[in-house]
Amino acid sequence: MNDIFDIEGRSILIAGAAGGIGSGIAAELARRGARLTLADIDGAAATSHCESLPGTGHKACRLDVTDEASCATAVEAAISNGGGLDGVLNAAGILRVSPALDLPLDDFTASMNINVTGSLLLARQAGRVMIEQGGGQIVTIASVSSMVANPNYAAYAASKAALSQLTRVLAVEWAEHQVAVNAIGPAVIPTPLSDPFMAKPEYRAFQMSRIPMGRMATVEDLLGTALLLLSSAGAFITGQTIYVDGGRTLV
Ligand SMILES: NC(=O)c1ccc[n+]([C@@H]2O[C@H](COP(=O)([O-])OP(=O)(O)OC[C@H]3O[C@@H](n4cnc5c(N)ncnc54)[C@H](O)[C@@H]3O)[C@@H](O)[C@H]2O)c1
């Protein structure tokens, strides 16, 4: 029987592939036979993760999503690795936490540059190729902060809300070319990005009190949604931010 979630042989570029979420999703996609190009600003870490993946045909490269030429190079690397570009998973991002009154402007600018501008630059490099080849699927990791207003999250929440709206606009622009653009909005997950904050008891208690299902998310919680949005099963879903959050955006 034809498996609509089958991604065997698909060429998928993963940005932020050295991070907690990017590397976890990469491992699952590799286990299912996708041909991966792992890209991260930490090129050495991407290479090291690449070497640990199951399967063959994966490669790694350095990528700075804020540099359009670097995005173009990573897209080229994925094409030459797979004979096309079926999917992109962009899990590159940063979190800066500070009361708005004290927020260093550099933190705000960096958040917008990496989380929003970087998402546009990588998506449009991939989008050009996908339009030319007649389709593709682009997935970015947004956050519950696309919707909810955590105190001290001015930079992060503004960037993630912008990312969700960017996702909708790209989806509309590229729909006629069968290019789907979506985002996943996780609640807090233990990774190098969140660990320094979750180590603070007050911060942890606040976050946990807001999750109706009563636990943090895990990277495993994201795998089904990532698979859906990168396989033919999800080809007609576009412009969505799918929250994987134990109910965090409901309260
Ligand atoms: N961990 C969480 O609680 C959580 C929750 C919701 C959403 N997210 C989002 O998920 C994504 C991944 O987060 P994570 O928890 O895996 O964080 P992480 O810090 O473990 O990984 C982020 C990765 O992005 C890379 N990166 C940073 N700047 C880059 C750039 N300019 N170009 C290319 N790569 C760059 C880093 O080197 C790192 O490997 C982020 O967008 C984050 O906002 C995380």
The ligand as an SDF file (V2000), in Angstrom:
LIG
                    3D

 44 48  0  0  0  0  0  0  0  0999 V2000
   13.3280   25.0210   22.5800 N   0  0  0  0  0  0  0  0  0  0  0  0
   12.1520   25.6050   22.7350 C   0  0  0  0  0  0  0  0  0  0  0  0
   11.6010   25.6840   23.8230 O   0  0  0  0  0  0  0  0  0  0  0  0
   11.4430   26.1640   21.5300 C   0  0  0  0  0  0  0  0  0  0  0  0
   10.0540   26.3670   21.6210 C   0  0  0  0  0  0  0  0  0  0  0  0
    9.3930   26.9130   20.5380 C   0  0  0  0  0  0  0  0  0  0  0  0
   10.0750   27.2390   19.3870 C   0  0  0  0  0  0  0  0  0  0  0  0
   11.4240   27.0370   19.3290 N   0  0  0  0  0  0  0  0  0  0  0  0
   12.0930   27.4140   18.0980 C   0  0  0  0  0  0  0  0  0  0  0  0
   12.6540   26.2830   17.4910 O   0  0  0  0  0  0  0  0  0  0  0  0
   13.8200   26.6480   16.7430 C   0  0  0  0  0  0  0  0  0  0  0  0
   14.9790   25.7530   17.1750 C   0  0  0  0  0  0  0  0  0  0  0  0
   15.1980   25.9690   18.5560 O   0  0  0  0  0  0  0  0  0  0  0  0
   16.0760   24.9790   19.4510 P   0  0  0  0  0  0  0  0  0  0  0  0
   15.3770   24.8850   20.7390 O   0  0  0  0  0  0  0  0  0  0  0  0
   16.4340   23.7740   18.6990 O   0  0  0  0  0  0  0  0  0  0  0  0
   17.3280   25.9250   19.6770 O   0  0  0  0  0  0  0  0  0  0  0  0
   18.8980   25.5830   19.5950 P   0  0  0  0  0  0  0  0  0  0  0  0
   19.5860   26.7700   20.1410 O   0  0  0  0  0  0  0  0  0  0  0  0
   19.1550   24.2440   20.1890 O   0  0  0  0  0  0  0  0  0  0  0  0
   19.1260   25.4830   18.0120 O   0  0  0  0  0  0  0  0  0  0  0  0
   19.1010   26.6000   17.1790 C   0  0  0  0  0  0  0  0  0  0  0  0
   20.1290   26.3740   16.1030 C   0  0  0  0  0  0  0  0  0  0  0  0
   20.0760   27.4960   15.2110 O   0  0  0  0  0  0  0  0  0  0  0  0
   21.4180   27.7790   14.8380 C   0  0  0  0  0  0  0  0  0  0  0  0
   21.5170   29.1630   14.3610 N   0  0  0  0  0  0  0  0  0  0  0  0
   21.4720   30.2960   15.0990 C   0  0  0  0  0  0  0  0  0  0  0  0
   21.6390   31.3650   14.3130 N   0  0  0  0  0  0  0  0  0  0  0  0
   21.7740   30.8880   13.0530 C   0  0  0  0  0  0  0  0  0  0  0  0
   21.9780   31.5080   11.7880 C   0  0  0  0  0  0  0  0  0  0  0  0
   22.0920   32.8530   11.6790 N   0  0  0  0  0  0  0  0  0  0  0  0
   22.0530   30.7470   10.6910 N   0  0  0  0  0  0  0  0  0  0  0  0
   21.9610   29.3870   10.7800 C   0  0  0  0  0  0  0  0  0  0  0  0
   21.7980   28.7410   11.9550 N   0  0  0  0  0  0  0  0  0  0  0  0
   21.6970   29.4960   13.0680 C   0  0  0  0  0  0  0  0  0  0  0  0
   22.2410   27.5310   16.0890 C   0  0  0  0  0  0  0  0  0  0  0  0
   23.6220   27.3570   15.8150 O   0  0  0  0  0  0  0  0  0  0  0  0
   21.5720   26.2840   16.6380 C   0  0  0  0  0  0  0  0  0  0  0  0
   22.1850   25.1090   16.1700 O   0  0  0  0  0  0  0  0  0  0  0  0
   14.0390   28.1370   17.0140 C   0  0  0  0  0  0  0  0  0  0  0  0
   13.4710   28.9000   15.9750 O   0  0  0  0  0  0  0  0  0  0  0  0
   13.2540   28.3650   18.2880 C   0  0  0  0  0  0  0  0  0  0  0  0
   12.8110   29.7050   18.4070 O   0  0  0  0  0  0  0  0  0  0  0  0
   12.1090   26.4880   20.3560 C   0  0  0  0  0  0  0  0  0  0  0  0
  1  2  1  0
  2  3  2  0
  2  4  1  0
  4  5  1  0
  4 44  2  0
  5  6  2  0
  6  7  1  0
  7  8  2  0
  8  9  1  0
  8 44  1  0
  9 10  1  0
  9 42  1  0
 10 11  1  0
 11 12  1  0
 11 40  1  0
 12 13  1  0
 13 14  1  0
 14 15  2  0
 14 16  1  0
 14 17  1  0
 17 18  1  0
 18 19  2  0
 18 20  1  0
 18 21  1  0
 21 22  1  0
 22 23  1  0
 23 24  1  0
 23 38  1  0
 24 25  1  0
 25 26  1  0
 25 36  1  0
 26 27  1  0
 26 35  1  0
 27 28  2  0
 28 29  1  0
 29 30  1  0
 29 35  2  0
 30 31  1  0
 30 32  2  0
 32 33  1  0
 33 34  2  0
 34 35  1  0
 36 37  1  0
 36 38  1  0
 38 39  1  0
 40 41  1  0
 40 42  1  0
 42 43  1  0
M  CHG  2   8   1  16  -1
M  END
$$$$
